[in-house]
Amino acid sequence: MSKRVTIELPEDLISYADEKVSVGEFASLDEAVAAGMRGLKDHDDFIDRWIREEVIPSYDKWVADGKPVFTDEEVWESVEAAIVAAEQRKAS
C-alpha cells in the first residue's frame, strides 16, 4: 500500500536521485527515495539489534563483574596516543 506525500530535499540529493533514475538504477524518483528510506530503516534495525545483542549484554556483564573496563594505565596510554596523533596531524 502506498500513500502520496510531498517532501522537500536539498538540491544535491535531488540531483543524486535523478542521476540514479537516469542511468536506470531506479524506474522513478519515488523508487529511489523508497530505496533510501529502506536503507535507513535497515541501518536503524542493525543498530538496534547490535545494542540489544552485544552492547546491553556486555554492559550487564561489566556491571555484574564490578571491574573497570580499562585500567588507569590503559586510559592514559590512549590519551597520550591521541595527543601525539593530533600533534602529528597538526605538523603535517
Stockholm file with secondary structure:
# STOCKHOLM 1.0

chainA/1-92         MSKRVTIELPEDLISYADEKVSVGEFASLDEAVAAGMRGLKDHDDFIDRWIREEVIPSYDKWVADGKPVFTDEEVWESVEAAIVAAEQRKAS
#=GR chainA/1-92 SS CCCCCCCCCCHHHHHHHHHHHHTTSSSSHHHHHHHHHHHHHHHHHHHHHHIIIIIHHHHHHHHHHTCCSSCHHHHHHHHHHHHHHHHHHHHC
#=GC SS_cons        CCCCCCCCCCHHHHHHHHHHHHTTSSSSHHHHHHHHHHHHHHHHHHHHHHIIIIIHHHHHHHHHHTCCSSCHHHHHHHHHHHHHHHHHHHHC
//
